Amino acid sequence: MSISRVLRGEVHRKERARKLTPQEVQDLRYLARAGTFTQEDLSARFGISQGEVSRIVNGELYAHVPPATKEQEQAARKKARDEWIEREYARMMASIPLEDDRPPRM
């Protein structure tokens, strides 16, 4: 977003593509800390830019959101594990050739 667009009134300075809920902020911080996902993965998952992910993790954005409780971190861990299992299952299934893809036997 450029300063000239703000000055022309096309965009408000504080306008963002998407606001995150406190729960999403806590999940994002936990997932970033756990190292399961890259910041690019998290930006795609939460619908924000990679720069915003970095600022959230570093406490520059959403500083008012308190750290997650143990129960919230466990729920985020389970959710991340389930998503990883689904992603790996889909990747493995995509690598298995179908019956029609095999060459005919002679």
SEVEXRO-46321 format. One record per residue: residue in three letters; x, y, z of N, C-alpha, C in turn. Coordinates in Angstrom, 2 decimals. Example, Ala and Ser with C-alpha at 12.3 -4.5 7.8 and 13.67 -1.06 7.14 Angstrom:
# residues 2
- res  n_c1  n_c2  n_c3  ca_c1  ca_c2  ca_c3  c_c1  c_c2  c_c3
- ala  13.19  -5.69  7.80  12.30  -4.50  7.80  13.20  -3.30  7.80
- ser  12.85  -2.25  7.08  13.67  -1.06  7.14  12.90  0.03  7.87
This chain:
# residues 106
- res  n_c1  n_c2  n_c3  ca_c1  ca_c2  ca_c3  c_c1  c_c2  c_c3
- met  0.86  -1.15  0.00  0.00  0.00  0.00  0.91  1.22  0.00
- ser  0.67  2.14  -0.92  1.53  3.31  -1.02  0.94  4.50  -0.28
- ile  1.81  5.43  0.10  1.37  6.63  0.81  0.47  7.47  -0.08
- ser  0.77  7.53  -1.36  -0.07  8.35  -2.25  -1.50  7.83  -2.31
- arg  -1.68  6.51  -2.26  -3.06  5.96  -2.26  -3.78  6.34  -0.98
- val  -3.07  6.35  0.14  -3.68  6.74  1.41  -4.07  8.21  1.36
- leu  -3.16  9.06  0.85  -3.43  10.49  0.77  -4.60  10.81  -0.16
- arg  -4.75  10.04  -1.21  -5.88  10.24  -2.14  -7.18  9.69  -1.56
- gly  -7.10  8.98  -0.44  -8.30  8.43  0.17  -8.75  7.11  -0.40
- glu  -7.91  6.47  -1.22  -8.28  5.19  -1.81  -8.24  4.06  -0.79
- val  -7.34  4.16  0.18  -7.18  3.12  1.17  -6.95  3.79  2.52
- his  -7.56  3.24  3.53  -7.30  3.74  4.88  -5.99  3.17  5.37
- arg  -5.22  3.96  6.09  -3.90  3.55  6.54  -3.94  2.27  7.37
- lys  -4.95  2.09  8.20  -5.02  0.93  9.08  -5.76  -0.25  8.46
- glu  -6.18  -0.10  7.21  -6.97  -1.15  6.58  -6.10  -2.38  6.30
- arg  -6.62  -3.54  6.62  -5.95  -4.81  6.35  -6.89  -5.71  5.55
- ala  -6.29  -6.66  4.88  -7.09  -7.58  4.09  -7.99  -8.44  4.99
- arg  -7.50  -8.80  6.17  -8.26  -9.69  7.03  -7.87  -9.45  8.48
- lys  -8.84  -9.40  9.34  -8.59  -9.29  10.78  -8.59  -10.69  11.36
- leu  -7.71  -10.94  12.29  -7.64  -12.25  12.93  -8.32  -12.19  14.29
- thr  -8.92  -13.29  14.67  -9.51  -13.40  16.00  -8.38  -13.67  16.99
- pro  -8.60  -13.40  18.28  -7.56  -13.72  19.27  -7.14  -15.20  19.23
- gln  -8.09  -16.10  19.00  -7.76  -17.53  18.92  -6.85  -17.81  17.73
- glu  -7.12  -17.18  16.59  -6.27  -17.38  15.42  -4.86  -16.84  15.66
- val  -4.76  -15.70  16.34  -3.46  -15.13  16.66  -2.66  -16.09  17.56
- gln  -3.32  -16.63  18.56  -2.65  -17.57  19.45  -2.23  -18.83  18.70
- asp  -3.10  -19.34  17.83  -2.74  -20.52  17.03  -1.55  -20.22  16.13
- leu  -1.58  -19.06  15.48  -0.50  -18.68  14.57  0.82  -18.60  15.34
- arg  0.82  -17.97  16.49  2.04  -17.84  17.28  2.56  -19.22  17.72
- tyr  1.64  -20.08  18.13  2.06  -21.42  18.54  2.67  -22.18  17.37
- leu  2.00  -22.16  16.21  2.48  -22.90  15.05  3.82  -22.36  14.57
- ala  4.00  -21.05  14.65  5.29  -20.47  14.26  6.38  -20.90  15.23
- arg  6.08  -20.92  16.51  7.04  -21.33  17.53  7.40  -22.81  17.40
- ala  6.41  -23.61  17.06  6.63  -25.06  16.95  7.50  -25.42  15.76
- gly  7.58  -24.54  14.76  8.41  -24.81  13.60  7.81  -25.79  12.61
- thr  6.53  -26.10  12.76  5.86  -27.04  11.87  5.64  -26.44  10.48
- phe  5.34  -25.15  10.45  5.03  -24.46  9.20  5.97  -23.28  9.01
- thr  6.23  -22.94  7.76  7.00  -21.73  7.47  6.07  -20.53  7.56
- gln  6.64  -19.33  7.57  5.80  -18.13  7.61  4.97  -18.02  6.34
- glu  5.49  -18.49  5.23  4.72  -18.49  3.99  3.51  -19.42  4.09
- asp  3.72  -20.60  4.70  2.61  -21.53  4.91  1.55  -20.90  5.80
- leu  2.00  -20.26  6.87  1.05  -19.63  7.80  0.32  -18.47  7.15
- ser  1.01  -17.72  6.30  0.35  -16.60  5.64  -0.77  -17.11  4.72
- ala  -0.52  -18.20  4.01  -1.55  -18.77  3.15  -2.69  -19.35  3.98
- arg  -2.35  -19.98  5.07  -3.37  -20.61  5.91  -4.31  -19.59  6.56
- phe  -3.75  -18.45  7.01  -4.56  -17.46  7.70  -5.02  -16.31  6.81
- gly  -4.61  -16.30  5.55  -5.07  -15.28  4.61  -4.48  -13.90  4.84
- ile  -3.23  -13.85  5.29  -2.54  -12.59  5.52  -1.18  -12.66  4.85
- ser  -0.46  -11.53  4.81  0.85  -11.53  4.17  1.90  -12.15  5.08
- gln  3.02  -12.53  4.48  4.12  -13.10  5.26  4.68  -12.06  6.22
- gly  4.70  -10.80  5.80  5.18  -9.73  6.66  4.32  -9.56  7.91
- glu  3.00  -9.69  7.73  2.10  -9.61  8.88  2.33  -10.79  9.83
- val  2.58  -11.97  9.28  2.88  -13.13  10.13  4.10  -12.83  10.98
- ser  5.14  -12.29  10.35  6.36  -11.96  11.07  6.10  -10.95  12.18
- arg  5.33  -9.91  11.89  5.04  -8.88  12.89  4.17  -9.43  14.02
- ile  3.27  -10.36  13.72  2.44  -10.97  14.77  3.31  -11.83  15.68
- val  4.17  -12.63  15.08  5.04  -13.52  15.86  5.98  -12.71  16.75
- asn  6.48  -11.60  16.24  7.40  -10.75  17.00  6.70  -9.82  17.99
- gly  5.38  -9.84  18.00  4.63  -9.03  18.97  4.38  -7.60  18.54
- glu  4.68  -7.25  17.29  4.44  -5.89  16.81  2.97  -5.68  16.49
- leu  2.28  -6.72  16.06  0.84  -6.67  15.80  0.14  -7.57  16.80
- tyr  -1.07  -7.19  17.16  -1.89  -7.97  18.09  -1.16  -8.18  19.43
- ala  -0.46  -7.14  19.88  0.27  -7.24  21.15  -0.69  -7.40  22.32
- his  -1.93  -6.98  22.15  -2.92  -7.07  23.22  -3.43  -8.49  23.46
- val  -3.16  -9.39  22.52  -3.65  -10.77  22.65  -2.74  -11.53  23.61
- pro  -3.30  -12.09  24.68  -2.48  -12.80  25.66  -1.96  -14.12  25.10
- pro  -0.91  -14.67  25.70  -0.41  -15.98  25.25  -1.48  -17.06  25.43
- ala  -1.36  -18.09  24.65  -2.32  -19.18  24.71  -2.14  -19.98  25.99
- thr  -3.24  -20.53  26.47  -3.18  -21.42  27.63  -2.68  -22.79  27.18
- lys  -2.38  -23.65  28.13  -1.91  -25.01  27.81  -2.96  -25.76  26.98
- glu  -4.24  -25.60  27.34  -5.31  -26.29  26.62  -5.40  -25.78  25.18
- gln  -5.25  -24.47  24.99  -5.31  -23.91  23.64  -4.13  -24.38  22.81
- glu  -2.95  -24.47  23.43  -1.79  -24.97  22.70  -1.95  -26.43  22.33
- gln  -2.54  -27.23  23.22  -2.78  -28.64  22.91  -3.76  -28.77  21.75
- ala  -4.81  -27.93  21.73  -5.77  -27.97  20.62  -5.11  -27.56  19.31
- ala  -4.26  -26.55  19.36  -3.54  -26.12  18.15  -2.59  -27.20  17.67
- arg  -1.92  -27.88  18.61  -1.01  -28.97  18.26  -1.75  -30.12  17.58
- lys  -2.92  -30.48  18.13  -3.73  -31.56  17.55  -4.22  -31.18  16.16
- lys  -4.67  -29.94  16.02  -5.15  -29.47  14.72  -4.03  -29.50  13.68
- ala  -2.84  -29.04  14.06  -1.69  -29.05  13.14  -1.30  -30.47  12.77
- arg  -1.31  -31.37  13.76  -0.97  -32.78  13.49  -1.97  -33.40  12.52
- asp  -3.27  -33.15  12.73  -4.30  -33.69  11.85  -4.15  -33.16  10.43
- glu  -3.83  -31.86  10.30  -3.64  -31.29  8.97  -2.42  -31.89  8.29
- trp  -1.35  -32.12  9.06  -0.15  -32.72  8.49  -0.46  -34.14  8.00
- ile  -1.21  -34.90  8.78  -1.57  -36.27  8.40  -2.39  -36.26  7.11
- glu  -3.37  -35.36  7.03  -4.18  -35.27  5.81  -3.34  -34.90  4.61
- arg  -2.40  -33.94  4.78  -1.55  -33.50  3.68  -0.64  -34.63  3.22
- glu  -0.04  -35.37  4.17  0.84  -36.48  3.82  0.06  -37.62  3.15
- tyr  -1.14  -37.89  3.64  -1.97  -38.93  3.04  -2.30  -38.58  1.59
- ala  -2.68  -37.33  1.37  -3.01  -36.89  0.00  -1.78  -36.99  -0.90
- arg  -0.60  -36.61  -0.37  0.63  -36.69  -1.16  0.96  -38.13  -1.51
- met  0.81  -39.03  -0.54  1.11  -40.44  -0.79  0.12  -41.05  -1.77
- met  -1.14  -40.73  -1.63  -2.15  -41.27  -2.54  -1.94  -40.77  -3.96
- ala  -1.47  -39.54  -4.10  -1.21  -39.00  -5.43  -0.04  -39.69  -6.10
- ser  0.86  -40.27  -5.32  2.03  -40.92  -5.90  1.77  -42.37  -6.31
- ile  0.64  -42.93  -5.91  0.30  -44.31  -6.26  -0.32  -44.34  -7.65
- pro  0.27  -45.10  -8.57  -0.30  -45.15  -9.93  -1.65  -45.87  -9.93
- leu  -2.51  -45.41  -10.78  -3.81  -46.05  -10.95  -3.67  -47.27  -11.85
- glu  -4.66  -48.16  -11.82  -4.64  -49.37  -12.66  -4.46  -49.01  -14.12
- asp  -5.13  -47.96  -14.57  -5.08  -47.60  -15.99  -3.73  -47.03  -16.39
- asp  -2.95  -46.56  -15.45  -1.66  -45.94  -15.75  -0.55  -46.98  -15.92
- arg  -0.79  -48.23  -15.51  0.24  -49.24  -15.62  0.33  -49.77  -17.04
- pro  1.55  -50.09  -17.47  1.68  -50.66  -18.81  1.07  -52.06  -18.87
- pro  0.52  -52.45  -19.98  -0.08  -53.78  -20.09  0.94  -54.88  -19.94
- arg  0.54  -55.99  -19.31  1.44  -57.13  -19.13  1.42  -58.00  -20.39
- met  2.54  -58.60  -20.66  2.61  -59.46  -21.83  2.97  -60.85  -21.47
